[in-house]
């Protein structure tokens, strides 16, 4: 017995209810097998064993390396296999969305050295540049959701970023750059946030604003 159109639609429904961007997933469909690929290389496979049962397996890859394979028990109904799709999707999200803290730390060190070489002067930011700074800082709390900070930590980070945005209205760009590095360092030293979070904040903000200090266009972290 082959995988029917109705069952293929069940597979599609189970996937689309679990993912944010269906475009990240592709399908390979044959008579007795459906394979779902995620753009990371992870797969979820469903097989009709031709004896009235279904088998499934999935794996999750991290940077091309296999993170683990899960063989699912044989089932009489395809829905018993499909209930594992949300778990597979969540594992992918964990791998894809977590930051590479070591890489960010190295980028951070290199970025600080590069910025110190730039003589951008201490001219005031224009109003347009101030709005750019504010917009960049407002993006940070969204990025920090992946770190699982407490409500107190989130509030402290928000206050720090709000103060940094306000400081850009009265400080020259060289002074603000030094001030911002100091405030992030203070968050780490005071154990308000883990060092990895501080690294992420500094790297994301400065990369997004480096053009304001004569360092070329904003950089996009990969």
KOLMAR-624194 format. One record per atom (N, C-alpha, C): residue in one letter; x, y, z. Coordinates in steps of 0.1 Angstrom, whole numbers, plus 5000, padded with zeros to 4 digits. Layout:
# residues N
AXYZ ...
//
This chain:
# residues 222
X500849885000 X500050005000 X500950125000 X500650224992 X501450344990 X500950454999 X501750555001 X501450675008 X500450755000 X499250775005 X498150834997 X498250994997 X497451054988 X497451194988 X496951255001 X495951185007 X495451235020 X496551235031 X497351125031 X498451115040 X499551215037 X499751245025 X500751355021 X500251485026 X498951505025 X498451635031 X498551645046 X498351525052 X498551525067 X500051555071 X500951515063 X502351545065 X502551695063 X502051745053 X502151895050 X501551975061 X500351935066 X499752005077 X500552005090 X501051885093 X501851875105 X503051955104 X503651975093 X504852055091 X504552205092 X503552245084 X503252395084 X502752445097 X502152355106 X501752405119 X502852425128 X504052365125 X505152365134 X506252465130 X506252515118 X507352595113 X506952745111 X507952825111 X507752975109 X507853005094 X508852945087 X509052965073 X509052835065 X507952795060 X507952675052 X508852665040 X509352785036 X510252795025 X511652725028 X511952715041 X513152655045 X513152495044 X511952445040 X511852305039 X511552255025 X512052145021 X511752085008 X511351945009 X510651894999 X510151755000 X510751674988 X510951544991 X511151444981 X510151334983 X509351314973 X508151224974 X508251114964 X508150994969 X508050874961 X506750794965 X506550684959 X505350604962 X505250564977 X506350524982 X506350464995 X507150545005 X507650665001 X508550735010 X508450885008 X508450955019 X508451105019 X509551155028 X510451235022 X511551295029 X511451445030 X511551495042 X511451645044 X512851695047 X513351785039 X514651845042 X514551985047 X515352015058 X515452155062 X516752205056 X516852335054 X517952405048 X519252375055 X519252335068 X520452305076 X520952175072 X520252095064 X520651955060 X519951855069 X519151895079 X518451795087 X517251735079 X516951605082 X515851545075 X514851475084 X513651455079 X512651375085 X512151285074 X512151155077 X511751055066 X510650965071 X509650945063 X508550865065 X508450755055 X508350625059 X508350515049 X507150425052 X506450395041 X505450295042 X506150155039 X506050075049 X506849945049 X506149835040 X504949875035 X504249785026 X503649665033 X503649665046 X502949555054 X501949615063 X501449735059 X500449805067 X500949885079 X502249905079 X502949985089 X503750105083 X504050195092 X504850315088 X506050325097 X507150365092 X508350385100 X508850525097 X509550585107 X510150715105 X511450735112 X512150825107 X513450865114 X513651015111 X514451075120 X514851215117 X516251235123 X516951335118 X518151375123 X518251525123 X519151575131 X519351725132 X520851745130 X521151845121 X522551875118 X522952005123 X524152015128 X524752145133 X526052175125 X525852275116 X527052305108 X527452195099 X526552115095 X526851995086 X527151875093 X527451885106 X527751765114 X526451705120 X526351575120 X525151505125 X525051525140 X523951575144 X523751595159 X523051475165 X522451395157 X521751275163 X520751225154 X520551095154 X519451025146 X518450965155 X517250985153 X516150925161 X515350835152 X515350705155 X514550605148 X513250595155 X512150615148 X510850605154 X510250465153 X509550425163 X508950295164 X507950275152 X507850155147 X506850135136 X505450155142 X504550215133 X503250255137 X502250205127 X501050185132 X499950135123 X499250255115 X499450375121 X498850495115 X499850595113 X499850665101 X500850765099 X500850875109 X499750905115 X499651015125 X500550985137 X500850865139 X501750825151 X503150865148 X503550875135 X504850925131 X504851075130 X503751135126 X503751275124 X503751355137 X503351295148 X503351365161 X504851405165 X505851345158 X507251375161 X507751485153 X507051535143 X507551655136 X507751775144 X506851815153 X507151935161 X508451925169 X508751805175 X509951785182 X511151805173 X511051745161 X512151765151 X512351915148 X511251985145 X511352125142 X511952205153 X511552175166 X512152245177 X513552225179 X514052095177 X515452075177 X516252145167 X515652165155 X516352245145 X516452385149 X515352435154 X515352575159 X516452605169 X516552505179 X517552525189 X518952535183 X519252455173 X520552455167 X520752575158 X519752615150 X519952715141 X519952855148 X519152875158 X519053005164 X520053035175 X520652935182 X521552965192 X522853035187 X523353135194 X524553205188 X525753125190 X526753145181 X528053085182 X528953175191 X528953155204 X529553245214 X531053255212 X531753145209 X533153155207 X533453245195 X532753225184 X533053305172 X532753445174 X531653475182 X531253615185 X532353675193 X532953605203 X533953655212 X535153695203 X535553605194 X536753635185 X536453755176 X535253765171 X534853885163 X534954005171 X534453995183 X534454105192 X535854165194 X536754075197 X538154115200 X538654185187 X538454125176 X538954185163 X538254315160 X537054325164 X536254445161 X536754565169 X537054535182 X537654635191 X538954685186 X539854595181 X541154635176 X540954725163 X539954685154 X539754755142 X539254895145 X538254905155 X537655035158 X538755125164 X539655075172 X540655155178 X541555215168 X541655155156 X542555205145 X541855315138 X540555325139 X539755425131 X539755555139 X540255655132 X540155795138 X538955865132 X537855845138 X536555905133 X536356045139 X537256085147 X537056215154 X535956195165 X535556315170 X534556315181 X533456405177 X533056405164 X531956495160 X530656435165 X529656525167 X528356485172 X527656395161 X526856315165 X525956235156 X524856325151 X524556315138 X523456385133 X522156325138 X521056395137 X519756335141 X519456205134 X519756205121 X519556075114 X520355965120 X521555995123 X522455885129 X521955845143 X521455945150 X520855915163 X519755815162 X518855835152 X517755745149 X518255605145 X519355605138 X519955475134 X520455395147 X521055475156 X521555415168 X520355355176 X519355435178 X518155395185 X517555275179 X517355265166 X516755155159 X517655025161 X518955045161 X519854925163 X519754875177 X519654965187 X519554925201 X518254855204 X517154905197 X515854845199 X515754705194 X516654665185 X516554525180 X517154425189 X518054475198 X518754385207 X517854295216 X516854355223 X516054265232 X515454155224 X515054165212 X514454055204 X515453945202 X516753985200 X517753885198 X518153805210 X517853875222 X518253815235 X517253705240 X516153695233 X515153595237 X515753455237 X516653425229 X517253295228 X518153265240 X518453365248 X519353335259 X518653305272 X517353315272 X516553275284 X516853365296 X516953495294 X517253585306 X515953595314 X516253635327 X515153655336 X514553795333 X513353815338 X512653945336 X513554065341 X514154035353 X515054145358 X516254175349 X516854065344 X517954085335 X517554165322 X516354125317 X515854185305 X515654335308 X515054365319 X514754505323 X516054585324 X517154525330 X518354595332 X519054625319 X518954525310 X519554545296 X518854655289 X517454655290 X516654755283 X517054895288 X517154905301 X517555035307 X518955085302 X519854985301 X521155025297 X521155065282 X520354995274 X520255035260 X519555165258 X518555195266 X517855325265 X518755435269 X519555415279 X520555515284 X521555545273 X521955435266 X522955445255 X522355525243 X521155505240 X520455575230 X520355725233 X520055755246 X519955895250 X521355965250 X522455885254 X523755935254 X524255975240 X523755915230 X524155945216 X523756085212 X522756145220 X522256285217 X523156385222 X524056355232 X524856455238 X526356425237 X526756305233 X528156265232 X528656265217 X529956295215 X530556275202 X530656125200 X530956095187 X530955955184 X532155875190 X533255935192 X534355865199 X534055845213 X533555945220 X533155935234 X532055825236 X531055825227 X529955735228 X530455585226 X531355565217 X531955435215 X532555385227 X533355465234 X534055425246 X533055405257 X532055495258 X530955475268 X530155345266 X529855315254 X529055195251 X529855065255 X531055065251 X531854945255 X531954935271 X532055055277 X532155045292 X530854995298 X529755045293 X528454995299 X528154845297 X528554795286 X528454655283 X529354575292 X530554625294 X531554565303 X531054565317 X530454675321 X529854685334 X528754575337 X527954555326 X526854455327 X527454315330 X528554285324 X529254155326 X529854145339 X530654255343 X531454255355 X530454245367 X529354315366 X528354315377 X527554185377 X527854095368 X527053965366 X525653985364 X525254105358 X523854125354 X523554035342 X524454015333 X524253915322 X525453835321 X525353705315 X526553625313 X527453695302 X528753655303 X529753715293 X529253695279 X528753585276 X528353555262 X527253655257 X526353695266 X525253785263 X525853925260 X526853965269 X527454095267 X528254095254 X528953985250 X529653975238 X528653995226 X527553925227 X526553935216 X526054075214 X525654145225 X525154275225 X526154375218 X527354365223 X528354465218 X528654435203 X528854305199 X529154275186 X528054315176 X526854285180 X525654315171 X525554465169 X525654535180 X525454685179 X526554755171 X527754725174 X528854785168 X528954745153 X528754615150 X528754575136 X527654655128 X526454675135 X525454745128 X525654895126 X526554945134 X526755095134 X528155135130 X528955035126 X530355065123 X530555175113 X529555185104 X529655285093 X529655435099 X529155445112 X529155575118 X530455615123 X531455525124 X532755555129 X533755545118 X533355545105 X534355545094 X534755405091 X534055305095 X534455165093 X533755095081 X533255175072 X532555105061 X531155085063 X530455005054 X529054985056 X528754885068 X527454885073 X527154795083 X527454655079 X527954575089 X528254435086 X527154345091 X526954235083 X525854135086 X526554015092 X526253985104 X526853865110 X526253735105 X527053645101 X526553515096 X526453415106 
//
